[in-house]
Amino acid sequence: MKIRMDYNNMLPHMLGKQGITQEQIAALAPKINSANKAMAEKRSAGKMAWRDLPYNQAEVVQEINAYVNEMKNDIEAFVVLGIGGSALGPMAVQQALNHPYYNELPREKRGGFPKLYVVDNVDPERLVYLFQTIDPTRCLFNVISKSGSTSETMSQFMIIKQLLEDKIGKDAARKLIVCTTDAVSGNLITIAKTEGYKYFIIPSAVGGRFSELTPVGLLSAAFCGIDIAGLLEGAAQMDEMCKPEDIRQNAAHMYALLHYIGMTTGKNISVMMPYADSLKFISDWYAQLWAESLGKQYDVHGNVVNVGQTPVKALGATDQHSQVQLYAEGPFDKIVVFIGVNEYRETITIPKIYGDMPSLGFLGGVTHNELIQTEQNATEYALTKAGRLNMTITLPKVTAQTIGQLLYFFEVATAYAGELLDIDAFDQPGVEEGKNATYAMFGRPGYEAKKAELNAAPAKESMYVI
């Protein structure tokens, strides 16, 4: 059960003059060798600690599963308080591996596991409406912040902590909060130890968007009955598949290389279009991974490069009716990545009716499985005919193992693309600037200089407000 990547539709024999040639790939041999060396050196030096996660989480898995068995019968819902990778990963895995209407199912059809809610924004309506939907005193709240200073997440925590303590007292409230954070640094680990909250550790060298295979993602998955050991097993399988130095044998490296060549030739948009509702939120998770990792102003030498590729989310067959017109006839600035599934978990057949209407009768006896797969193949053909770069990743079936493979595949591809671009794929200075401005606006100590900078910024002119 291994995922496969087909990149025929990136090459001239399928695409004509728009295709990426073997000569273009061969010319990059020195850069490929340099990227291979850098990936190996950084892994050996512990600078890619996320690559060790498939192998060093066994005790964590046991601890998580024991905690789930201890708590699951006492709660109605598991609520994730997180943002960025702390929310996108859990949502992607839940959507992929559980029933699409999981929360609406009666508890016995959820295997006795609680509902899942992910609160990833500070829109003031979000928590208020959640409290109108759930009984907070029957929920377990998972506060996820490595630094313990994430304004959005920690503000949610502060509200919920006070609410629970007011309703049921401090001792009872303590059992309904679990923290996922750094082992030694930051506010949240200090709070967890002081308050006596259960906590799980994010390895210090693993960044947020690469953290789904840590307790950041494993805890919520386990509380929803997902096989978290299977996720890690799949990631380990993909790690083996990512070892060959020959780029023709390494799908994740080839994915990165083809996108790198695309970026150098004006293909500045990466469209991800899964043909399965279960994989819809994989696109959301990928959008952060690809954008935040590769969108950089400076290379590692301090040169201004302003590189990156804008990720766009689409869903087949839905977005055939909203986006594909642009992809087929608009600018030649995109690479479209289809994600297909060989075997769906359910089958449903269209009845043989309206046989006297040729535009409908041909559907009789066809399964939706056949229909969506045929529509995927037809869209691939249409884009290829139009000379548009596209490739396809296929899962034999959506399982914990294949989702683990898929997540790890994109993580490796992202890191490799960073090496090809000669940038740091693991920082996010553009995000930090916005965070720092927020802190300054609220008068957080230590941000006085940033506050002065903001105060000195040009004022908006009313004549340009209509």
Helices and strands as residue ranges (DSSP letters): E 4-6, G 8-10, H 12-15, G 16-18, H 22-27, H 29-44, G 49-52, H 53-56, H 58-71, G 72-74, E 77-81, H 85-97, G 102-104, G 107-110, E 115-119, H 124-133, G 136-138, E 139-144, H 151-168, H 170-174, E 177-181, H 187-195, E 198-201, G 208-210, H 215-223, H 228-241, G 247-249, H 251-264, E 269-274, G 277-279, H 280-294, E 296-298, E 304-307, E 310-313, G 318-321, H 324-329, E 334-343, H 358-361, H 368-385, E 390-397, H 400-421, H 429-441, H 448-455, G 462-464
